[in-house]
Amino acid sequence: MSAVLAAAVVLTAALALGLALLLRTRLLRRRTTASAYFAAAVACAVAAGLWFPAGSGGPAEPVAGGPLLGSLALGARQVPVLVVPNRPGYNLVAVAADDASAGTGRDRLTRGERRPGSTLTWVPVELPAGPARVWVSAGGVLAPLAVDTGRAGGGGPRADVRGADGPECASAAAGAVVGGSPAPLAGCPADRLTEADAAALRETVGFLAGRGARSLALAEDDSPRGRAAAAEVRAAAARAGVSVGRPDSTRQPLVVTAGWAGADTAVHDVEAGRTTSEGTYLAPWLFTAPLLSPGAGQLIPLRYAPNSPAAVEYLTALGVRLPGEPPTASGYEAWRLARGTSGPAPARLYATAVLYVPGSGGSGGHHHEGATSWLPSGMIVPVASLGTA
């Protein structure tokens, strides 16, 4: 490396570190608006150039009754197809194509739809017990995918992918398969609140109270995880003397503990001005690009660095098996458990921002092929450490 290039690298790193420290200082000393979070994070992105790449991974052998991640030749391209839970009865078939349909017969196809938090096209399909075929149509081409749902009534607990949290559950299933564990899916992330996520929420409320917040808004949902998370936030707020209300026009921090669908509504309401927030604090399971991309001043507590070797390895494997689909917190956790990698570290608060390029079409959720990253054309910047709560 030449002396000039080395100096440029050192200068760039110093600028990035200085900007990150400046943002951290502002977070700790005074209240900051959502637009300030966005501007500071963008500045860090420009200075540091810290983009999150993708690479390669390997397949796991499917088993009867376990989630299936396959691929079909539809026209001139290979199209990934995910079937979850791949058990007799109600299933979600996710297709990496915008105009997809699916069903159990050539003439019995259901048109798919987009769902919050994902770029895939989702189709509900009722599957029989045992070996069967799922017919998938996209781009005017029809092809069958062989599945084996196992025995009817067999096995222990199983995942229920009906409802708003189905795509997140399917993302976790995909993470496990990509990580090498094709075992039947026994449950979904929204079924319970983990202690690590509960602690992150308590620490987030403590951080806000430490900055002088006397009130916060809470966007919640009625899932088992959502109810438990809202209870944790309210209890932590009560201990800190912080009142909790609903999202409205009051300028106050917004904490989001809903699932993907509720969070999608919350961040778009902030972006559109229907809700006023002084920073939008997302629960850890909401770490996925479609929920980070709207301009809502998103911050999120994470117990792993998005550019850590393990996280990048997950991006790499997902990019090969399901190209174009954004990585997710639930998918990474399932991948991590399948691989037996180390557990979570102390939480840090990250700010996010997307760099908008005129004419690029913005951050819309249409499926596209390409490298997998946590936040395409964007930055994820650590701004503060969170204490134990």
C-alpha positions in Angstrom: 0.0 0.0 0.0 1.4 3.4 -0.9 2.0 6.1 1.7 -0.8 8.3 0.1 -3.3 5.4 0.1 -2.4 4.5 3.7 -2.9 8.1 4.8 -6.3 8.2 3.1 -7.4 5.0 4.8 -6.3 6.4 8.2 -8.0 9.7 7.6 -11.3 8.0 6.5 -11.3 5.8 9.6 -10.6 8.8 11.8 -13.4 10.8 10.2 -15.8 7.8 10.7 -14.8 7.4 14.3 -15.1 11.1 15.1 -18.6 11.3 13.6 -19.7 8.2 15.4 -18.4 9.6 18.7 -20.1 12.9 18.0 -23.4 11.2 17.5 -22.9 9.1 20.7 -22.2 12.3 22.6 -25.3 14.0 21.4 -27.4 10.9 22.2 -26.1 10.9 25.8 -26.2 14.7 26.5 -29.3 16.0 24.9 -32.5 15.0 23.1 -32.1 14.5 19.4 -34.7 14.5 16.7 -35.2 11.6 14.2 -33.8 13.8 11.4 -30.6 14.3 13.4 -30.1 10.6 13.8 -30.6 10.2 10.1 -28.2 12.9 9.1 -25.5 11.7 11.5 -25.7 8.2 10.4 -25.5 9.2 6.7 -22.4 11.2 7.5 -20.8 8.2 9.1 -21.7 6.1 6.1 -20.1 8.6 3.6 -17.0 8.9 5.8 -16.4 5.2 6.6 -17.8 3.4 3.6 -18.9 0.5 5.9 -21.1 -1.5 3.6 -22.1 -5.0 4.6 -21.3 -7.7 1.9 -22.6 -11.1 1.0 -21.0 -14.3 -0.3 -21.7 -18.1 -0.4 -23.2 -20.9 1.6 -24.1 -24.6 1.4 -27.4 -26.5 1.3 -28.9 -28.8 4.0 -30.6 -32.0 3.0 -34.4 -31.7 3.4 -36.3 -34.1 5.6 -39.9 -35.1 5.6 -42.0 -32.5 7.5 -39.2 -30.0 7.7 -39.1 -26.6 6.0 -38.1 -26.8 2.4 -35.9 -24.3 0.6 -35.7 -25.3 -3.1 -35.3 -23.7 -6.5 -37.2 -24.0 -9.8 -36.2 -23.3 -13.3 -38.9 -20.8 -14.4 -38.0 -19.6 -17.9 -34.4 -18.4 -18.1 -33.7 -18.2 -14.4 -33.7 -20.2 -11.2 -36.3 -19.0 -8.7 -35.9 -19.9 -5.0 -39.0 -21.3 -3.4 -39.5 -21.7 0.4 -42.2 -23.9 1.9 -43.0 -23.5 5.6 -43.6 -25.4 7.8 -43.9 -28.2 5.1 -46.4 -30.1 7.2 -49.9 -31.4 6.4 -52.4 -28.5 6.4 -51.8 -24.8 6.1 -48.5 -23.8 4.6 -46.8 -20.6 3.3 -45.1 -20.9 0.0 -42.7 -18.0 -0.6 -41.5 -17.3 -4.1 -38.6 -15.0 -5.1 -40.6 -13.4 -8.0 -43.0 -10.5 -8.1 -45.8 -12.1 -10.0 -45.9 -15.6 -8.5 -48.8 -18.0 -7.9 -48.8 -21.4 -6.3 -51.1 -24.4 -5.6 -51.4 -28.1 -5.5 -52.6 -28.4 -9.1 -51.9 -26.8 -12.5 -55.4 -25.4 -12.5 -55.6 -24.7 -8.8 -53.2 -21.7 -8.3 -53.6 -18.9 -5.8 -52.1 -15.6 -6.6 -49.4 -14.5 -4.1 -49.1 -11.2 -2.3 -46.4 -9.1 -0.7 -46.1 -9.1 3.1 -44.4 -6.6 5.4 -40.8 -7.2 6.2 -40.0 -9.3 3.1 -39.4 -9.0 -0.6 -40.8 -12.5 -1.4 -44.3 -13.2 -2.8 -46.3 -15.2 -0.3 -49.0 -17.8 -1.1 -51.1 -19.8 1.4 -51.3 -23.5 0.3 -53.1 -26.4 1.9 -50.9 -29.5 1.6 -51.8 -33.2 2.1 -49.8 -35.6 4.2 -46.8 -37.3 2.6 -45.2 -36.7 -0.8 -46.9 -34.1 -3.0 -46.2 -31.4 -5.6 -46.5 -27.7 -5.3 -47.0 -26.0 -8.6 -45.4 -22.6 -8.9 -46.0 -20.0 -11.7 -44.0 -16.9 -12.3 -43.2 -14.9 -15.5 -45.7 -17.0 -17.4 -43.9 -20.2 -16.7 -45.3 -23.1 -14.6 -43.2 -25.8 -12.8 -43.7 -28.3 -10.0 -41.7 -28.5 -6.7 -41.6 -31.9 -5.0 -42.4 -31.8 -1.2 -42.9 -34.3 1.5 -44.9 -33.1 4.5 -44.5 -36.3 6.6 -47.2 -38.1 8.4 -50.5 -36.5 9.4 -50.6 -35.9 13.1 -47.0 -37.0 13.5 -44.4 -35.2 15.5 -44.5 -33.0 18.5 -45.2 -29.2 18.6 -45.3 -27.5 15.3 -45.3 -24.0 14.0 -48.4 -22.1 13.0 -47.6 -19.7 10.2 -51.1 -18.3 9.8 -51.5 -14.7 10.7 -49.3 -11.6 10.5 -46.2 -13.2 11.9 -46.0 -16.0 9.4 -43.3 -14.5 7.2 -41.0 -13.8 10.2 -41.5 -17.5 11.2 -40.7 -18.6 7.6 -37.5 -16.4 7.7 -36.4 -18.2 10.9 -37.1 -21.5 9.2 -35.0 -20.4 6.2 -32.2 -19.4 8.6 -32.1 -22.8 10.2 -32.1 -24.6 6.8 -29.3 -22.4 5.5 -27.4 -23.1 8.8 -27.7 -26.8 8.2 -30.7 -27.8 10.3 -33.7 -28.9 8.2 -35.6 -30.3 11.2 -39.3 -29.8 11.5 -40.3 -26.3 12.8 -41.6 -26.6 16.4 -42.5 -22.9 16.9 -42.2 -19.4 15.7 -40.3 -16.4 17.1 -43.5 -14.5 18.0 -44.6 -17.4 20.3 -42.5 -16.1 23.2 -40.2 -13.3 24.3 -36.6 -14.4 24.9 -34.8 -13.1 28.0 -32.1 -11.5 25.8 -34.8 -9.5 24.0 -36.6 -8.6 27.2 -33.3 -7.3 28.7 -32.6 -5.3 25.5 -36.0 -3.6 25.9 -35.4 -2.8 29.5 -32.0 -1.4 28.7 -33.5 0.7 25.9 -36.1 2.2 28.4 -33.3 2.8 30.9 -31.2 4.6 28.2 -34.2 6.9 27.3 -34.8 7.7 31.0 -31.1 8.5 31.4 -31.4 11.0 28.6 -34.2 12.7 30.4 -37.2 11.3 28.7 -40.3 11.6 30.9 -42.7 9.9 28.4 -42.6 7.5 25.5 -45.1 6.1 23.0 -45.4 2.3 22.5 -46.5 0.5 19.3 -47.4 -3.0 20.3 -49.4 -6.0 19.1 -51.3 -8.9 20.5 -48.9 -11.8 19.8 -47.5 -13.7 22.9 -44.2 -12.0 22.3 -45.8 -8.6 21.8 -47.8 -8.8 25.0 -44.8 -9.8 27.0 -42.6 -7.2 25.4 -45.1 -4.4 26.1 -45.3 -5.5 29.7 -41.5 -5.3 30.0 -41.5 -1.8 28.5 -44.2 -0.6 30.8 -42.6 -2.1 33.9 -39.2 -0.7 33.1 -40.8 2.7 32.4 -42.7 2.7 35.7 -39.5 2.0 37.6 -37.8 4.9 35.8 -40.7 7.3 36.3 -41.5 7.4 32.5 -45.1 7.5 31.4 -46.2 5.3 28.4 -48.8 6.2 25.9 -49.9 5.5 22.3 -48.2 6.9 19.2 -49.6 10.4 18.4 -48.5 13.9 17.5 -46.5 14.3 20.8 -42.8 14.7 20.3 -41.4 11.8 22.3 -39.5 8.6 21.8 -41.4 5.8 20.0 -40.7 2.2 21.1 -42.0 -0.5 18.7 -42.5 -4.0 20.1 -45.0 -5.2 17.5 -44.1 -7.8 14.9 -43.2 -7.0 11.3 -46.7 -6.0 10.2 -47.3 -3.6 13.1 -43.8 -2.2 12.9 -44.2 -1.6 9.2 -47.3 0.5 9.9 -45.4 2.3 12.8 -42.4 3.4 10.8 -44.4 4.4 7.7 -46.7 6.5 10.0 -43.6 8.3 11.3 -42.2 8.8 7.8 -45.5 10.2 6.6 -45.9 12.5 9.6 -49.0 10.8 10.9 -47.0 10.0 14.1 -44.4 12.3 15.6 -41.4 10.6 17.2 -38.1 11.7 18.8 -36.3 8.6 17.5 -38.1 5.3 16.7 -36.7 2.5 18.9 -37.3 -0.9 17.3 -37.3 -4.2 19.2 -34.4 -6.5 18.3 -36.5 -8.8 16.2 -37.3 -6.0 13.8 -33.8 -5.9 12.4 -34.6 -6.3 8.7 -34.1 -3.9 5.8 -37.8 -3.2 4.9 -38.4 -1.9 8.4 -35.1 0.0 8.6 -35.5 1.8 5.2 -38.3 4.3 5.8 -37.1 7.6 7.1 -38.3 7.3 10.7 -35.1 7.8 12.7 -34.8 4.1 13.5 -32.6 2.9 16.3 -32.3 -0.7 17.4 -30.6 -2.6 20.3 -28.4 -5.5 19.1 -26.3 -8.0 20.9 -24.1 -8.6 17.8 -22.2 -6.4 15.4 -23.9 -6.5 11.9 -20.4 -6.7 10.3 -19.1 -9.4 12.7 -17.6 -12.6 11.0 -20.6 -14.7 12.1 -23.2 -12.2 10.9 -21.4 -11.8 7.5 -21.2 -15.6 7.2 -25.0 -15.7 7.6 -25.4 -13.0 4.9 -23.1 -15.0 2.7 -25.1 -18.3 3.0 -28.5 -16.6 2.7 -27.4 -14.7 -0.4 -26.6 -18.0 -2.2 -29.8 -19.8 -1.2 -32.3 -17.0 -1.2 -30.7 -14.1 -3.2 -32.4 -10.7 -2.9 -34.3 -11.6 0.3 -33.2 -9.4 3.2 -31.5 -11.0 6.2 -33.5 -10.8 9.4 -32.8 -11.0 13.1 -34.9 -14.1 13.5 -33.2 -15.7 10.5 -29.8 -14.9 11.9 -30.7 -16.3 15.4 -32.0 -19.5 13.8 -28.9 -19.8 11.7 -26.7 -19.1 14.7 -28.4 -21.8 16.8 -28.1 -24.3 13.9 -24.4 -23.6 13.5 -23.8 -23.6 17.3 -22.0 -20.2 17.2 -21.4 -18.2 20.3 -24.2 -16.5 22.2 -25.2 -12.8 22.2 -22.9 -10.1 23.7 -23.8 -7.0 25.7 -26.3 -4.8 23.8 -25.4 -1.8 21.8 -27.7 0.8 20.3 -27.4 1.2 16.5 -28.7 4.0 14.3 -29.7 3.3 10.7 -30.0 5.4 7.6 -30.5 4.8 3.8 -28.6 6.8 1.2 -31.3 7.8 -1.3 -30.0 8.2 -4.9 -32.4 10.2 -7.1 -33.9 8.0 -9.9 -33.1 4.8 -8.0 -36.8 4.2 -7.0 -36.2 4.6 -3.3 -36.2 1.7 -0.9 -39.3 0.0 -2.1 -39.7 -3.7 -1.3 -39.8 -5.2 -4.8 -37.8 -8.4 -5.2 -34.4 -8.0 -6.8 -31.4 -10.2 -7.4 -28.1 -9.2 -6.0 -25.8 -9.1 -3.0 -27.4 -9.7 0.3 -26.8 -7.0 3.0 -28.4 -5.9 6.2 -29.4 -2.6 4.7 -28.7 -2.1 1.0 -27.5 1.4 0.1 -27.5 2.2 3.8 -25.5 2.4 7.0 -25.9 0.8 10.5 -23.9 2.8 13.0 -23.2 2.0 16.7 -24.1 5.0 18.8 -24.2 3.9 22.4 -23.6 1.0 24.8 -26.6 -0.2 26.9 -26.3 -1.1 30.5 -27.6 -4.3 32.1 -31.3 -4.0 33.1 
